[in-house]
Each structure stands twice: as structure tokens, then as C-alpha cells.
Amino acid sequence: KQEVTQIPAALSVPEGENLVLNCSFTDSAIYNLQWFRQDPGKGLTSLLLIQSSQREQTSGRLNASLDKSSGRSTLYIAASQPGDSATYLCAVGGQGGSEKLVFGKGTKLTVNP
Amino acid sequence: DTGVSQDPRHKITKRGQNVTFRCDPISEHNRLYWYRQTLGQGPEFLTYFQNEAQLEKSRLLSDRFSAERPKGSFSTLEIQRTEQGDSAMYLCASSLEFEKLFFGSGTQLSVL
């Protein structure tokens, strides 16, 4: 059974700092990995999708990497802003051909002005 | 592209009542998913459709839960004889095959 762990559970940083969020998964037989952002009481917004054949994806100040063999992914946020404050969720999908995404519990990020 | 719409946004019901939620996906997306999320947890998969066919169901989806996607467009999720443990945010998402998922804002269910 796939399990996804995110560390740390919460993170508080001053504005402008670069930061890294970590995600690990137990079964490396995945099709893709996605990073999502969730604001309180809201749905999820997809940030980056990495296919299993890719090593990283970039969008603006965000960069996500994937190391399937070690079962790890990182989300790097450059020059953090207060508007980045949210919960960031990692999800792995496509195990055994299934479309089901398995999510971690998320990292709650607070960026202080 | 108007995004994924879910209705209602909030639902309060008494234990034992039936509730139905609706999801309208992005029009060109053939995949539609239902997830459930409780406080402090990541979303848990419930079921998904490709067009009108329900292709996978989680063990979480007891016989009190039923989902449909007639004509491969909108979907409904019905919970019969609700229990307090059903209180959660119910999230709908849509996508193209193995592409990014787009989530709706969810329906927050409270069972009293």
C-alpha cells in the first residue's frame, strides 16, 4: 500500500527566504507526482506535475524535483512571499496503472512579512 | 474554461438523512474524481469515472455511498443514511488521462 509522508508538518519563515518542502513515498512504481496548494476551507490548486520519466518541473518561483528510486520529491520555493502562505500537498499517482492519487497530510507554510 | 463547479458549498444535515452533491467538471475532461478530506488530513480517494464508466471505487465507499456520471458530463455523489463520521469536505476533480487534476472548491458536509 502506497504511503506518502510530508516533512515538516508546519513551517514558518520570514518573507524573502528560500525554502524546501519534502515528500517521500514508499512504492517507487508511480506514474506521476503532483504538488498542490490548498488555502483554508478551499479546494486544491495544482502547482506542478512531474511524470515518472522526468526529474524536475519549474513554474515561476517554484521548482519540484523527483527521485523515483529513492522515493522522494522536493518542492523549492524561491524568494517566499506572504501570499505563499498555504498548505502544500504532495500526491503520487498511477501506481499499478490506477488513476488514484495518494496524498500526504501536507506542510502548512506561513510566510511572515 | 470555467473550472470545476461543486454544489452546494455547505450542507448541514441530521443523522440518518440522505444527501446528494453535484459536480460539473471542465467540459473537455473525460476523467472525473471524488475525494474526501477531513481536518488535518490529505484528501482520500473515493472513486473515479472515465466518461460515464465508473472505473475504480475505494473501500471507503461503503454501500451507503453511490456516485453516477450520466452521459459522461456532470456527476452526483449520494450518501444515504448519513452518519456523523461522514462529516468531511467532499472534493471533485477532473482531468484528461494522466494529466493535472483540477479541483473544485468542495462541499463541506456536517452531520449533526
Interface residues (C-beta under 8 A of the other chain):
Chain A: V4 Y31 N32 Q34 F36 G41 K42 G43 L44 T45 S46 L49 L89 A91 G93 G94 S98 E99 K100 L101 V102 F103 G104 K105 G106
Chain B: V4 Q6 R31 Y33 Y35 G40 Q41 G42 P43 E44 F45 Y48 L55 E56 S58 L91 A93 E97 F98 E99 K100 L101 F102 F103 G104 S105 G106 Q108
